[in-house]
Amino acid sequence: MPVSRRYELLTWANEKKGRYIIEDDYDSEFRVNGVPISPFFNIDSSEKVIYMNTFSKSLAPTIRISYMILPEHLLKKYKKELGFYSCTVPTFEQYTLASFISKGYFEKHINRMRIYYGKKRKALIENNEACIY
């Protein structure tokens, strides 16, 4: 989505109280063509974006760990009204993932996969063009 359209949507969200944009950024790590697009969350100065992502696509579908970043005022409300719910992801998996990220392995993995998928994409395009002509 063009940046101008993103700002239009943020303006819409700011027009009335209680409007939010939920951004599901499930595949942002694997943009192989062009400059990565900054998520809504990074350009939101009014705390109107709820950002969600998952590790299912970037690591493996069996890793059923997602996360949500709430604006500060919604985080307080979440903790007050919904904080009693227990997390369904085992603590061991959470700590393992946190260690994987903090030691830089996740970033290295993403970079390797970006290169791998970029090469596959390029080969697919080249083969497709060869078939057309």
N, C-alpha and C positions, 0 to 999 in steps of 0.2 A: 504494500500500500504506500503510495507516495507520501512524503512528509507533510505536504500541504493538507492532504485528506486526514492525516493523523491529528493535525492541529485543529481541523474542523470538528472532529469527534471530541477532542478534549474541550473545545469551546462549548459544544452541546452538553457535555457532562457537567460543565461548570455553570450552566444556565439555571439549574434547579438543584435544590438540596436532595440528596439521596440517589443521584445518578452516578453510576460507576461504569467503568469499562473493565471487563474481565479479559485479560490477555492470556491466551493459552499458547505459549511459545514452545511447542513441543519439538520443533525440528530446527531451531535457530543455529545450533552448533554445526549443522552440516550444509550450510550455504556454500556451495563450491563455485558459483558463478557470480562475479562482481563483488562489490564491497558489502560486508555484512550490514544488515539493516538494524538500526538501533531500535530496541523495543519501546513501546509506548511508555513503559515504566520509567525509562531513562529521561524522557522529555516531559514527564508529568511533574509540575511544580505545585499542584493544588491537591495532591493526594486523592486522585480520582481513579487510579488504576490499581486493580488487583492482578498481580502477576502470578501465573502458574506455569510449572514446567514439570517434566518427569525425566527419570534416568532410564526408562524402558527402551527408548529409541537410541540413546547415546551409549548405553552399556550393553543391555540385554533385556529382552521382553520379560524374562523371569525375575528381573529385579524390579519389583513392584513398589518403587519408592518415588513419590512425587513430593512437590513442595509448593507452598503458596506464600507470597510476600504481600502482606496487607499494609495499607497505610496505617500510620501510628494510631490514629483515633479508632480505626476498625480493629486493630490488634487488641487494644484495651477492651473493647466491647466483646470481642471473641473470647478473650481470656475470662471475662466476667460471666458471660452467658453460655459459652460452649467449652470452656476449658476443662470441664469434668470428663469429657470423652477421652477414652484411652486410645493411644496410637495402636494401629494394627500392624505396624512394621516392627519386627523384633529388634530389640536394642542392639544385639550383636551386629546385625546388618547395618544399622545406622552408624555405629562406631566404626565399622569396617569401611563404609563409604566415606565417612568424615576423614579417616586416616588416608584413604586413597586420594582424596581431594587435597588435603593439607600438605601431603608430600609431593604434590605436583604430578602424580600419575594420571589423574583424570585429564588434565590439560594436554599431556603428552599423547594420551590415547586419542583424544579428539583431533589433535593435529595429524596423527598418523592416519586416522580414518578419513579425514578431509582429503588428504592426498590420495588415499586409496580410492575413495568414491569419485574424486575428480578425474583420476585416470580412467576409471570404468565409464564415467559419463563421456569423456573425450572419445574413447574407443567406440562406444555405442553410437555417438554422433557421426564419427568417421565411417563406421560400417554402414550406417543408415544412408549417408550421402552416397556411398559407393553403390548401394543397391538402387538408389533413385536414378542414377545416371547410367 
